[in-house]
Amino acid sequence: MVSIVSMPSQLDPFVDQCVLIFCNQKRNAISILRYDSNGFILVSQKLLDGMKFQWPKTPEEVKQISPRQVEWLFQRLEIEQKKALHPVEMNLKNTCL
């Protein structure tokens, strides 16, 4: 099966920071496509036993996610972890010294 993907104008697949994630229709397999300076790297994972990945149902639900959220996606966790520790930026305003 061949699919044509149209890219939103703000995404450039030839930039190291851009990672494209695709999911099949059954939501039991994902593929990650990333460019490095020598070409593209393709990583895929397929789930067994009726398991499914969390995946947007409409184009409006599509969003950018962090590398940590990609890791959660591969672990079949919700990508919106309410109790996860979030990075804290230290500065003079939020320290007690």
SULKAKA-V843860 format. One record per residue. N is the residue number from 0. RES is the residue in one small letter. PSI is psi in radians with two decimals (* if undefined). D_CENTER is the distance of its C-alpha to the mean C-alpha in Angstrom with 2 decimals. Layout:
BEGIN
N_RES_PSI_D_CENTER ; N_RES_PSI_D_CENTER
END
This chain:
BEGIN
0_m_2.32_22.64 ; 1_v_2.34_21.63 ; 2_s_2.55_19.39 ; 3_i_2.24_19.46 ; 4_v_2.21_16.38 ; 5_s_2.32_17.36 ; 6_m_2.29_15.42 ; 7_p_2.57_15.64 ; 8_s_-0.45_18.13 ; 9_q_-0.13_16.21 ; 10_l_2.37_13.66 ; 11_d_1.86_15.21 ; 12_p_-0.19_13.77 ; 13_f_0.23_16.55 ; 14_v_2.38_15.41 ; 15_d_-0.57_14.19 ; 16_q_-0.19_11.73 ; 17_c_2.21_9.93 ; 18_v_2.23_7.31 ; 19_l_2.29_7.31 ; 20_i_2.23_5.80 ; 21_f_2.58_8.93 ; 22_c_2.52_10.56 ; 23_n_2.99_14.33 ; 24_q_-0.57_16.73 ; 25_k_-0.16_17.58 ; 26_r_0.48_14.02 ; 27_n_0.13_15.04 ; 28_a_2.41_13.22 ; 29_i_2.66_9.91 ; 30_s_2.42_10.00 ; 31_i_2.25_8.07 ; 32_l_2.18_10.36 ; 33_r_2.43_11.21 ; 34_y_2.33_14.63 ; 35_d_3.07_17.00 ; 36_s_-0.22_20.56 ; 37_n_-0.18_21.91 ; 38_g_-2.87_19.69 ; 39_f_2.56_16.42 ; 40_i_2.29_14.78 ; 41_l_2.19_13.51 ; 42_v_2.41_12.12 ; 43_s_2.72_12.32 ; 44_q_2.35_12.94 ; 45_k_2.32_15.38 ; 46_l_2.67_16.50 ; 47_l_2.99_20.23 ; 48_d_0.72_22.70 ; 49_g_0.14_21.27 ; 50_m_2.67_18.05 ; 51_k_2.63_15.12 ; 52_f_2.60_11.40 ; 53_q_2.21_10.67 ; 54_w_2.50_9.93 ; 55_p_2.49_11.38 ; 56_k_-0.39_14.99 ; 57_t_2.77_15.96 ; 58_p_-0.48_14.92 ; 59_e_-0.43_15.72 ; 60_e_-0.18_13.03 ; 61_v_2.37_10.19 ; 62_k_2.91_8.80 ; 63_q_2.47_7.05 ; 64_i_2.76_5.16 ; 65_s_2.88_6.64 ; 66_p_-0.62_6.72 ; 67_r_-0.68_8.50 ; 68_q_-0.56_6.26 ; 69_v_-0.73_4.11 ; 70_e_-0.77_7.86 ; 71_w_-0.66_8.89 ; 72_l_-0.79_7.03 ; 73_f_-0.48_8.94 ; 74_q_0.10_11.85 ; 75_r_0.56_11.95 ; 76_l_2.82_12.17 ; 77_e_2.41_11.72 ; 78_i_-0.14_8.83 ; 79_e_1.45_11.89 ; 80_q_1.90_14.09 ; 81_k_-0.57_17.42 ; 82_k_0.12_19.23 ; 83_a_2.59_16.84 ; 84_l_2.31_18.41 ; 85_h_2.61_17.18 ; 86_p_2.45_18.15 ; 87_v_2.28_21.65 ; 88_e_2.12_23.25 ; 89_m_2.32_26.86 ; 90_n_3.11_29.53 ; 91_l_-0.51_33.16 ; 92_k_-0.58_32.48 ; 93_n_0.37_30.60 ; 94_t_2.80_32.70 ; 95_c_0.35_36.03 ; 96_l_*_37.95
END
